[in-house]
Amino acid sequence: MSTTRAKAATYEAYVALASESRIVEWVGGEVVEHVPPTTRHQKVALFLARLLATFVERGGLGEVFIAPYAMRLGPQGPVREPDVLFVAQAHAERVKPDGLEGPADLVIEILSQDSVARDRVDKFYEYEEAGVAEYWVIDPRPGHRQRAEFWVLGRDGTYAPVPVDDSGVYASAVVPGLRLRRDWLFADPLPTVAGAYGEMEGAR
């Protein structure tokens, strides 16, 4: 997502804007509005959301949400709207009618041209402090260094990077059995969800 502008606002003002289906966030007492993401961004987000949702629903593991969907990290904010997030069944009480009250168990952010610092620095530390157990940062932008970073919250409350295995597969720490092949994210066209899910299941 690309940022258009930020302006001082109360949480109530943020809620009013968010209810209009725009992608907005509330950070440091300011409403930050975003313009729609690129086609590639949307395709990767939808692929990950559908793959994750298929796996989670079949296992009864929790719920998956996509932006725009508010995640309020604390009573005084910030309020972020991650591209994709997963809430484990054990934390189902955090899911409220108007969004998520508290951290998700897994958050996925997909980089856009102007979100690199926001996703890799600002949100990184916000999610770490709030207790988001697992954080993926995906950079699928053509012409850039395409990469996927996977971070898991340690007992000391800080994120540690988790590499893919020798075959290029990442095994989720908070979604039991979920395995993601890194190359899927940079393929053009992206694999079908059915094909990726079948490969994932066959490798278990």
Sine and cosine of phi, psi and omega as CSV:
sin_phi,cos_phi,sin_psi,cos_psi,sin_omega,cos_omega
0.00,0.00,0.56,-0.83,0.04,-1.00
-0.96,-0.26,0.66,-0.75,-0.01,-1.00
-0.99,0.10,0.72,-0.69,0.05,-1.00
-0.99,-0.14,-0.70,0.71,-0.01,-1.00
-0.18,-0.98,0.31,-0.95,0.08,-1.00
-0.79,-0.61,0.61,-0.79,0.03,-1.00
-0.54,-0.84,0.56,-0.83,-0.02,-1.00
-0.87,0.49,0.67,-0.74,-0.02,-1.00
-0.26,-0.96,0.43,-0.90,0.11,-0.99
-0.98,0.20,0.22,-0.98,0.06,-1.00
-0.88,0.47,-0.61,0.79,0.01,-1.00
-0.88,0.47,-0.61,0.79,0.05,-1.00
-0.92,0.39,-0.62,0.78,0.07,-1.00
-0.86,0.50,-0.72,0.69,-0.02,-1.00
-0.86,0.51,-0.64,0.77,0.00,-1.00
-0.90,0.44,-0.66,0.75,0.03,-1.00
-0.94,0.35,-0.68,0.73,-0.03,-1.00
-0.89,0.45,-0.53,0.85,-0.04,-1.00
-0.94,0.35,-0.21,0.98,0.01,-1.00
-1.00,0.01,0.23,0.97,0.08,-1.00
0.94,0.35,0.28,0.96,0.12,-0.99
-1.00,0.06,0.43,-0.90,0.06,-1.00
-1.00,0.05,0.96,-0.28,-0.01,-1.00
-0.71,-0.71,0.44,-0.90,0.04,-1.00
-0.74,-0.67,0.36,-0.93,-0.02,-1.00
-0.86,-0.51,0.93,-0.36,-0.11,-0.99
-0.66,-0.75,0.81,-0.58,0.04,-1.00
0.86,0.51,0.56,0.83,0.01,-1.00
0.97,0.23,0.22,0.97,0.03,-1.00
-0.83,-0.55,0.58,-0.81,0.14,-0.99
-1.00,0.01,0.80,-0.60,0.02,-1.00
-0.92,-0.39,0.88,-0.48,-0.01,-1.00
-0.99,-0.15,0.55,-0.84,-0.04,-1.00
-0.83,-0.56,0.54,-0.84,0.10,-1.00
-1.00,0.05,0.31,-0.95,-0.04,-1.00
-0.85,0.52,0.54,-0.84,-0.02,-1.00
-0.97,0.25,0.15,-0.99,0.01,-1.00
-0.96,0.27,0.21,-0.98,0.02,-1.00
-0.88,0.47,-0.70,0.71,-0.01,-1.00
-0.88,0.47,-0.69,0.73,0.05,-1.00
-0.83,0.56,-0.74,0.67,-0.04,-1.00
-0.91,0.41,-0.63,0.77,-0.01,-1.00
-0.90,0.43,-0.68,0.73,0.01,-1.00
-0.92,0.38,-0.68,0.74,0.02,-1.00
-0.88,0.48,-0.70,0.72,-0.01,-1.00
-0.92,0.39,-0.65,0.76,0.04,-1.00
-0.86,0.51,-0.76,0.65,-0.01,-1.00
-0.91,0.42,-0.66,0.75,0.00,-1.00
-0.90,0.45,-0.70,0.71,-0.02,-1.00
-0.93,0.37,-0.66,0.75,0.02,-1.00
-0.90,0.45,-0.73,0.69,0.00,-1.00
-0.90,0.43,-0.69,0.72,-0.02,-1.00
-0.90,0.44,-0.66,0.75,0.03,-1.00
-0.86,0.50,-0.72,0.69,-0.02,-1.00
-0.91,0.41,-0.71,0.70,-0.06,-1.00
-0.92,0.40,-0.68,0.74,-0.03,-1.00
-0.92,0.40,-0.66,0.75,-0.01,-1.00
-0.92,0.39,-0.47,0.88,0.02,-1.00
-0.99,-0.12,-0.06,1.00,-0.03,-1.00
0.87,0.49,0.64,0.77,-0.14,-0.99
-1.00,-0.01,-0.31,0.95,-0.05,-1.00
0.41,-0.91,-0.56,-0.83,-0.04,-1.00
-0.71,-0.70,0.47,-0.88,0.03,-1.00
-0.87,-0.50,0.68,-0.74,0.02,-1.00
-0.76,-0.65,0.42,-0.91,0.04,-1.00
-0.80,-0.60,0.35,-0.94,0.04,-1.00
-0.92,0.40,0.56,-0.83,0.02,1.00
-1.00,0.10,0.86,-0.51,0.05,-1.00
-0.48,-0.88,0.86,-0.52,-0.15,-0.99
-0.98,0.20,0.73,-0.69,0.13,-0.99
-0.87,-0.49,0.96,-0.29,-0.02,-1.00
-1.00,-0.01,0.92,-0.40,-0.15,-0.99
-0.99,0.17,-0.28,0.96,0.03,-1.00
-0.23,-0.97,0.19,-0.98,-0.04,-1.00
-0.84,0.55,-0.54,0.84,0.00,-1.00
-0.97,-0.23,0.29,0.96,-0.02,-1.00
1.00,0.02,-0.15,-0.99,-0.01,1.00
-0.96,0.29,0.27,-0.96,0.11,-0.99
-0.92,-0.40,0.88,-0.47,0.01,-1.00
-0.92,-0.40,0.34,-0.94,0.05,-1.00
-0.79,-0.61,0.99,0.14,-0.05,-1.00
-0.88,0.48,0.40,-0.91,0.04,-1.00
-0.88,0.48,-0.71,0.70,0.03,-1.00
-0.60,-0.80,0.63,-0.78,0.10,-1.00
-0.58,-0.82,0.45,-0.89,0.00,-1.00
-0.83,-0.56,0.72,-0.69,0.07,-1.00
-0.89,-0.46,0.87,-0.49,-0.02,-1.00
-0.92,0.38,0.44,-0.90,-0.01,-1.00
-0.83,0.56,-0.56,0.83,-0.01,-1.00
-0.90,0.43,-0.33,0.95,-0.02,-1.00
-0.89,-0.45,0.45,0.89,-0.04,-1.00
-0.86,0.51,-0.43,0.90,-0.03,-1.00
-0.93,0.37,-0.25,0.97,0.03,-1.00
-0.97,0.25,-0.32,0.95,-0.02,-1.00
-0.99,0.16,0.92,-0.39,-0.03,-1.00
-0.93,-0.36,0.21,-0.98,-0.01,-1.00
-0.84,0.54,-0.49,0.87,-0.06,-1.00
-0.94,-0.34,0.28,0.96,0.04,-1.00
0.65,-0.76,-0.25,-0.97,-0.05,-1.00
-0.98,-0.21,0.83,-0.56,0.05,-1.00
-0.99,-0.15,0.99,-0.13,-0.07,-1.00
0.90,-0.43,0.07,-1.00,-0.08,-1.00
-0.97,0.24,0.54,-0.84,0.19,-0.98
-0.96,0.27,0.25,-0.97,0.07,-1.00
-0.99,0.14,-0.54,0.84,0.04,-1.00
-0.69,-0.73,0.75,-0.66,0.08,-1.00
-0.83,-0.55,0.69,-0.73,0.06,-1.00
-0.86,-0.51,0.83,-0.55,0.10,-1.00
-0.89,-0.46,0.68,-0.73,0.00,-1.00
-0.93,-0.37,0.85,-0.53,-0.10,-1.00
-0.92,0.40,0.62,-0.78,0.19,-0.98
-0.86,-0.51,0.03,-1.00,-0.16,-0.99
-0.83,0.56,-0.64,0.77,-0.07,-1.00
-0.94,-0.33,0.19,0.98,-0.05,-1.00
-0.98,-0.21,0.08,1.00,-0.12,-0.99
-0.85,0.53,-0.81,0.59,-0.01,-1.00
-0.91,0.40,-0.63,0.77,-0.02,-1.00
-0.89,0.46,-0.72,0.70,-0.07,-1.00
-0.98,0.19,-0.60,0.80,-0.09,-1.00
-1.00,0.00,-0.26,0.97,-0.02,-1.00
-0.85,-0.53,-0.92,0.40,-0.09,-1.00
-0.85,0.52,-0.83,0.55,-0.05,-1.00
-0.94,0.35,-0.55,0.83,0.04,-1.00
-0.80,0.61,-0.79,0.62,-0.04,-1.00
-0.97,0.26,-0.54,0.84,0.08,-1.00
-0.90,0.44,-0.72,0.69,-0.02,-1.00
-0.92,0.39,-0.63,0.78,0.04,-1.00
-0.87,0.48,-0.76,0.65,-0.03,-1.00
-0.90,0.43,-0.60,0.80,-0.04,-1.00
-0.98,0.22,-0.29,0.96,0.03,-1.00
0.99,-0.11,0.42,0.91,0.13,-0.99
-0.92,0.39,0.89,-0.46,-0.19,-0.98
-0.94,0.35,-0.50,0.87,-0.04,-1.00
-0.59,-0.81,0.70,-0.72,-0.07,-1.00
-0.71,-0.70,0.84,-0.54,0.07,-1.00
-0.95,-0.31,0.71,-0.71,0.10,-0.99
-0.86,-0.52,0.91,-0.41,-0.09,-1.00
-0.93,-0.37,0.78,-0.63,0.05,-1.00
-0.89,-0.46,1.00,-0.08,-0.04,-1.00
-0.99,-0.16,0.22,0.98,-0.14,-0.99
-0.92,0.39,0.84,-0.54,0.07,-1.00
-0.86,0.50,0.68,-0.74,0.01,-1.00
1.00,0.05,-0.06,1.00,0.05,-1.00
-0.92,-0.40,0.03,-1.00,0.04,-1.00
-0.97,0.25,1.00,-0.04,-0.04,-1.00
-0.92,0.38,0.83,-0.56,-0.04,-1.00
-0.41,-0.91,0.30,-0.95,0.04,-1.00
-0.75,-0.66,0.80,-0.60,0.01,-1.00
-0.91,-0.41,0.69,-0.72,-0.02,-1.00
-0.82,-0.57,0.83,-0.56,-0.06,-1.00
-0.84,-0.55,0.67,-0.74,0.01,-1.00
-0.81,-0.59,0.70,-0.71,-0.04,-1.00
-0.96,0.27,0.81,-0.59,0.01,-1.00
-1.00,0.03,0.06,-1.00,0.01,-1.00
-0.90,0.44,-0.38,0.93,0.02,-1.00
-1.00,0.09,0.03,1.00,0.05,-1.00
0.99,0.13,0.22,0.98,0.04,-1.00
-0.87,-0.49,0.43,-0.90,0.00,-1.00
-0.98,0.20,0.62,-0.78,0.12,-0.99
-0.83,-0.56,0.68,-0.73,0.01,-1.00
-0.95,0.32,0.62,-0.79,0.04,-1.00
-0.86,-0.50,0.87,-0.50,-0.04,-1.00
-0.98,0.18,0.29,-0.96,0.17,-0.99
-0.97,0.25,0.30,-0.95,0.01,-1.00
-0.99,0.17,-0.09,-1.00,-0.07,-1.00
-0.89,0.45,-0.36,0.93,0.01,-1.00
-0.99,-0.11,0.14,0.99,0.05,-1.00
0.99,0.17,0.43,0.90,-0.04,-1.00
-0.92,-0.38,0.68,-0.73,0.08,-1.00
-0.96,-0.30,0.74,-0.67,0.04,-1.00
-0.97,-0.25,0.87,-0.50,-0.04,-1.00
-0.89,0.45,0.59,-0.81,0.03,-1.00
-1.00,0.07,-0.41,0.91,-0.09,-1.00
-0.92,-0.39,-0.20,0.98,0.07,-1.00
-0.92,-0.40,1.00,-0.07,-0.11,-0.99
-0.82,0.57,0.82,-0.57,0.07,-1.00
1.00,-0.02,-0.19,0.98,-0.02,-1.00
-0.97,0.23,0.83,-0.56,0.01,-1.00
-0.78,-0.62,0.79,-0.61,-0.07,-1.00
-0.89,-0.46,0.83,-0.56,0.09,-1.00
-0.99,0.13,0.85,-0.53,-0.07,-1.00
-0.85,0.53,-0.63,0.78,-0.06,-1.00
-0.89,0.45,-0.39,0.92,0.04,-1.00
-0.84,0.54,-0.60,0.80,-0.14,-0.99
-0.94,0.34,-0.35,0.94,-0.10,-1.00
-0.91,-0.43,0.09,1.00,0.03,-1.00
-0.96,0.29,0.51,-0.86,0.05,-1.00
-0.66,-0.75,0.97,-0.24,0.13,0.99
-0.98,0.18,0.27,-0.96,0.08,-1.00
-0.91,0.42,0.47,-0.88,0.07,-1.00
-0.92,0.40,0.35,-0.94,0.10,-0.99
-0.95,0.31,0.45,-0.89,0.04,-1.00
-0.90,0.44,-0.64,0.77,0.00,-1.00
-0.89,0.47,-0.67,0.74,0.00,-1.00
-0.92,0.39,-0.69,0.72,0.00,-1.00
-0.91,0.41,-0.66,0.75,0.00,-1.00
-0.90,0.43,-0.66,0.75,0.01,-1.00
-0.89,0.45,-0.66,0.75,0.03,-1.00
-0.90,0.43,-0.66,0.75,0.01,-1.00
-0.89,0.45,-0.69,0.72,0.01,-1.00
-0.92,0.38,-0.61,0.79,-0.01,-1.00
-0.92,0.39,-0.41,0.91,-0.02,-1.00
-1.00,0.06,-0.16,0.99,-0.05,-1.00
-0.97,0.25,0.00,0.00,0.00,0.00
